[in-house]
Amino acid sequence: MRLATESIVKPLPSHLFTLHDGNAETRWEAMAGQGYHTPNDRFFVRNHTATPRVDAATWRLLLHGPGLRRAVEVGYRQLRAMPARSVDVTLECAGNARRFYDSQQHEPAPGIQWGLGAVGVARWRGVPLRDLLTMAGLRDGAVDVLATGLDAPYVHEGANLGHVRRPIPVRKALDDVLVAYEMNGEPLPVDHGFPARLIVPGWAGIASVKWLGGLEVSTTELFTPWNTLFYPGVTTMTVKSAFELPWPAVLEAGRRHVLRGRSWSGNGRVGHVEVSADNGATWHPAERRGPRRDAWLTWSVAWTPRQVGPHVLLARALDETGAGQPSRTASHPFGYHFDAVVRHPIMVTRG
């Protein structure tokens, strides 16, 4: 059992997580046999500093700025007493799958070398951000909403950049953004933003600021290190697919194996997935598992390997906008937006 790191509170056993310098990536084999949602105990963790301990009794969310008619403070009990909604939303780090720029395309990119496990789906419950903005009197000239977290200030190359903060346009804030206080039917775990966090559907995880402390509404476009120095131009996430298998996986020859996986997209619902076991020479449609839902598509496909030795499994998806997964993706200086088909290694052994 691997205990929590200095920056993460929850236990991080090695059969559930791969650790990356104070961050935790979900092992995809840990999702095998799980339901639609990623359980809280195996949901990936991306921290810029360390998980803070925030007292809900004294916590306040401050809404302020020239884009509002009045400043408003909201306490934890008040937030939970407001009309709420629950939504299934995928959270994904902008750098998810970054290591494949190097391992598949020989174009290494800086940053945490995530595999495909910096992603998860939870059922989030909270108050629509538009309701809070309306309560504070949103002005017609409002442009951006700047969310600021309560974790420790981030120091980069010797410079103190302050608290993690990232603006989103008012039009997005009024659309589907949630100020969440529950995750999978429980109060937010401390590593995932207790007492409250933003949930910004479809966008990179950096927009879903944890340990939310302030919402500044501006009448001009806002800039912070988290949309200029880091994550410039990063909003909607790309299409990806993953097998619920170890890396690499070992399967027995001559047996029928049901391969399971999940595909997702920031653009909207995934509609079609296909799998290849012969290096892309032929593709076979995967079958949907369970009811069709929006956050990601769970699927399965049967495969009976005949030949002993190394193999590669491929999975690719199409979303409702027609966006899919190419065999190679364009290089990116920060290692974001990897959407190419990932080559999953398999070793087939004799029975």
C-alpha positions in Angstrom: 0.0 0.0 0.0 1.4 3.4 -1.0 0.4 6.0 1.4 -0.5 9.6 0.5 2.2 11.9 -0.9 3.1 15.2 0.8 0.8 17.0 -1.6 -2.1 14.5 -1.7 -4.2 13.4 1.3 -5.9 10.2 0.1 -4.1 6.8 0.0 -2.4 6.1 -3.3 -2.0 2.3 -3.5 0.2 1.2 -6.4 -2.6 -1.1 -7.9 -4.8 2.0 -8.4 -2.3 4.8 -9.2 0.9 5.7 -11.0 2.6 8.6 -9.2 4.1 11.6 -11.0 5.9 14.1 -8.8 3.0 14.9 -6.4 0.3 13.9 -8.8 -1.6 10.6 -9.2 -2.7 9.0 -12.5 -5.5 6.3 -12.4 -4.4 2.9 -13.7 -6.9 1.9 -16.3 -7.0 -1.7 -15.1 -8.4 -0.3 -11.9 -11.5 0.7 -13.8 -12.2 -2.9 -14.8 -15.4 -4.1 -13.3 -16.4 -0.6 -12.1 -19.6 1.2 -13.0 -20.0 4.2 -15.2 -18.4 6.7 -12.7 -14.8 6.7 -11.6 -14.9 5.9 -7.8 -13.6 8.7 -5.6 -10.8 6.5 -4.3 -9.3 6.0 -7.7 -10.0 9.4 -9.4 -6.8 11.0 -10.7 -5.3 13.9 -8.8 -3.6 16.9 -10.4 -2.3 19.5 -7.9 -0.2 22.5 -8.6 1.0 22.8 -5.0 -0.6 20.7 -2.2 -4.1 19.8 -1.1 -5.2 22.4 1.5 -7.5 21.8 4.5 -10.3 24.3 4.3 -12.8 24.6 7.1 -16.3 24.6 5.7 -17.7 26.4 8.7 -15.6 29.5 8.0 -15.3 29.1 4.2 -16.8 31.9 2.1 -17.1 32.2 -1.7 -16.7 35.9 -2.7 -18.3 37.1 -5.9 -17.0 40.5 -6.9 -15.7 42.7 -9.7 -17.0 45.5 -12.1 -19.1 42.9 -14.0 -21.4 42.6 -11.0 -23.8 45.1 -9.5 -22.8 44.1 -6.0 -20.3 41.9 -4.2 -21.8 38.8 -2.6 -20.4 36.3 -0.1 -21.8 32.8 0.1 -21.2 30.4 2.9 -21.2 26.6 2.7 -24.6 26.1 4.2 -26.1 28.8 2.1 -24.6 27.2 -1.1 -26.0 23.8 -0.2 -29.4 25.3 0.5 -29.7 26.8 -3.0 -31.4 25.0 -5.9 -29.0 22.4 -7.2 -28.5 20.0 -10.1 -26.5 16.9 -10.7 -24.5 16.2 -13.9 -22.1 13.5 -15.1 -19.0 15.3 -16.3 -15.6 14.2 -17.5 -12.6 15.9 -15.9 -9.4 15.5 -17.8 -6.0 17.1 -17.4 -4.9 19.1 -20.5 -1.7 17.0 -20.6 -3.4 13.6 -20.5 -1.6 11.2 -22.9 1.4 13.5 -23.1 3.9 10.7 -23.0 2.7 9.3 -26.3 4.2 12.3 -28.1 7.5 10.7 -27.3 6.8 7.0 -27.2 4.7 6.9 -30.4 5.8 10.0 -32.3 9.4 10.6 -31.1 8.5 14.2 -30.3 8.9 14.5 -26.5 7.0 17.3 -24.8 7.8 18.9 -21.4 5.5 18.4 -18.4 4.1 15.4 -16.4 4.4 12.3 -18.6 0.8 11.2 -18.2 -0.4 8.0 -19.9 -4.2 7.9 -20.5 -5.2 8.0 -16.8 -5.4 11.7 -16.1 -9.2 11.5 -16.7 -12.3 10.5 -14.8 -16.0 10.8 -14.8 -18.0 11.7 -11.7 -21.6 12.7 -10.9 -21.1 16.3 -9.6 -23.8 18.1 -7.6 -23.9 21.8 -7.0 -25.3 25.2 -7.9 -25.3 26.4 -11.5 -22.8 29.3 -11.7 -25.4 31.4 -13.6 -27.6 31.4 -10.5 -24.8 32.8 -8.4 -24.0 35.4 -11.0 -27.7 36.4 -11.3 -27.9 36.7 -7.5 -24.9 39.1 -7.6 -26.5 41.2 -10.4 -24.6 40.3 -13.6 -24.0 43.4 -15.7 -24.6 43.5 -19.5 -20.9 44.4 -20.1 -19.5 41.4 -18.2 -16.8 39.6 -20.2 -14.9 37.0 -18.0 -15.3 35.2 -14.8 -12.0 34.6 -13.0 -12.0 31.6 -10.6 -9.3 31.6 -7.9 -8.4 28.6 -5.7 -7.4 28.5 -2.0 -4.4 26.2 -2.4 -1.0 27.7 -1.7 0.6 30.2 -4.1 2.5 28.5 -6.9 6.2 29.2 -7.4 7.6 28.7 -10.8 11.3 29.1 -11.6 11.7 31.2 -8.4 8.8 33.5 -9.1 5.7 33.5 -6.9 2.7 33.4 -9.4 0.0 33.5 -6.7 -3.0 31.3 -6.3 -4.1 29.1 -9.2 -6.7 31.1 -11.2 -8.1 30.8 -14.6 -10.8 32.9 -16.4 -13.7 31.6 -18.4 -15.9 33.7 -20.7 -19.2 34.8 -19.3 -21.0 33.0 -22.1 -19.5 29.6 -20.9 -20.2 30.5 -17.3 -23.9 31.1 -18.1 -24.1 27.9 -20.1 -23.3 24.8 -18.1 -20.7 25.6 -15.4 -21.4 24.2 -11.9 -20.1 25.3 -8.4 -20.0 21.7 -7.1 -20.0 20.5 -3.5 -20.6 16.8 -4.0 -18.8 14.1 -6.0 -20.5 10.7 -6.6 -23.0 11.4 -3.8 -20.5 12.4 -1.2 -19.1 15.8 -0.1 -16.2 16.7 -2.2 -13.1 14.8 -1.0 -10.3 17.2 0.1 -8.1 16.3 -2.9 -10.9 17.1 -5.3 -11.8 20.5 -4.1 -13.6 20.5 -0.7 -15.7 22.5 0.1 -16.5 23.7 -3.4 -15.0 23.7 -6.9 -15.9 24.7 -10.4 -16.9 22.1 -12.9 -16.6 23.3 -16.5 -17.9 20.6 -18.8 -15.9 19.8 -21.9 -13.0 22.0 -21.0 -9.5 21.0 -19.8 -9.4 20.3 -16.0 -7.4 23.5 -15.3 -10.7 25.5 -15.8 -12.4 23.5 -13.1 -10.6 25.3 -10.2 -10.5 23.4 -7.0 -11.0 24.8 -3.4 -12.8 27.7 -4.9 -12.4 30.9 -3.0 -13.3 33.8 -5.3 -15.1 34.6 -8.5 -14.2 37.9 -10.1 -16.4 39.1 -12.9 -14.7 41.6 -15.3 -15.7 43.9 -18.0 -12.5 43.3 -20.0 -10.7 40.1 -21.0 -8.5 38.7 -18.2 -5.1 37.1 -18.3 -3.2 35.1 -15.7 -0.2 32.7 -15.8 -2.8 29.9 -16.2 -4.0 31.1 -19.6 -0.8 32.7 -20.9 2.4 31.0 -19.5 0.6 27.7 -18.9 -2.3 26.3 -20.9 -2.4 29.0 -23.5 -5.3 28.5 -25.9 -6.5 25.3 -24.1 -10.3 25.0 -23.7 -12.1 22.0 -25.3 -10.6 18.6 -24.9 -10.0 16.1 -27.8 -11.3 12.6 -28.5 -9.5 9.7 -26.7 -10.0 6.0 -26.1 -8.5 3.6 -23.5 -8.7 -0.1 -22.8 -9.4 -1.2 -19.2 -6.2 -3.3 -19.2 -2.8 -3.2 -17.6 0.1 -1.7 -19.5 1.3 -4.0 -21.0 -1.4 -6.7 -20.6 -0.9 -10.5 -20.7 -3.7 -12.6 -22.4 -3.9 -16.3 -23.1 -3.9 -17.6 -26.7 -6.9 -19.6 -28.0 -9.3 -18.1 -25.5 -12.1 -15.6 -26.1 -11.4 -12.4 -24.3 -13.9 -9.6 -23.8 -11.9 -6.4 -24.1 -13.5 -3.4 -22.4 -12.8 0.3 -22.6 -14.0 3.9 -22.5 -14.0 6.7 -25.0 -14.7 10.4 -24.4 -14.5 13.9 -26.0 -14.8 17.5 -24.9 -16.9 18.2 -28.0 -19.9 16.1 -26.9 -21.2 12.5 -26.9 -19.1 9.7 -28.4 -21.2 7.8 -30.9 -18.9 5.1 -32.4 -15.9 3.1 -31.4 -13.9 0.5 -33.3 -11.0 -1.7 -32.3 -8.1 -3.3 -34.3 -5.9 -6.2 -33.2 -3.9 -6.4 -36.5 -2.1 -3.0 -36.5 -5.0 -1.2 -38.1 -5.4 -3.6 -41.1 -9.0 -4.3 -40.1 -11.3 -2.6 -37.6 -14.3 -4.1 -35.7 -17.1 -2.0 -34.1 -17.2 -2.2 -30.4 -20.5 -2.7 -28.6 -21.9 -0.2 -26.2 -22.0 -1.3 -22.5 -25.0 0.0 -20.6 -27.3 2.9 -21.5 -26.0 5.7 -23.7 -24.7 8.6 -21.6 -22.9 11.8 -22.3 -19.7 12.0 -20.3 -18.0 9.0 -21.9 -19.0 5.8 -23.8 -18.3 2.5 -22.2 -17.8 -0.3 -24.7 -16.6 -3.9 -25.3 -15.4 -6.1 -28.1 -14.5 -9.8 -28.2 -11.1 -11.0 -29.3 -9.6 -14.5 -29.5 -5.8 -14.2 -30.1 -4.3 -17.2 -32.0 -0.7 -16.4 -32.2 1.7 -16.3 -29.2 3.9 -13.3 -28.8 3.6 -9.5 -28.8 0.5 -7.8 -30.2 -0.8 -4.2 -30.2 -4.5 -3.2 -29.6 -5.9 0.0 -31.1 -9.1 1.8 -30.3 -10.5 4.8 -32.0 -13.7 6.8 -31.5 -15.9 9.4 -33.3 -17.9 12.0 -31.4 -21.2 13.6 -32.5 -19.4 16.5 -34.2 -17.5 14.1 -36.4 -14.2 14.6 -34.6 -12.2 11.4 -34.3 -8.7 10.0 -33.6 -6.0 10.1 -36.3 -3.1 7.7 -36.5 -0.8 10.7 -35.7 -1.5 14.0 -34.0 0.2 17.4 -34.7 3.1 18.2 -32.4 2.4 20.6 -29.5 5.1 22.5 -27.6 3.4 21.8 -24.2 2.2 18.3 -25.0 -1.5 19.1 -25.0 -4.3 17.9 -27.3 -2.9 14.4 -28.0 -5.8 12.7 -29.8 -4.0 10.0 -31.9 -4.9 6.3 -31.6 -2.8 4.9 -28.7 -1.0 1.6 -29.3 -1.7 -0.6 -26.3 0.9 -3.4 -25.9 -0.3 -7.0 -25.4 1.7 -10.2 -24.7 -0.2 -13.3 -25.8 1.0 -16.5 -24.0 0.3 -20.2 -24.3 -2.5 -21.6 -22.2 
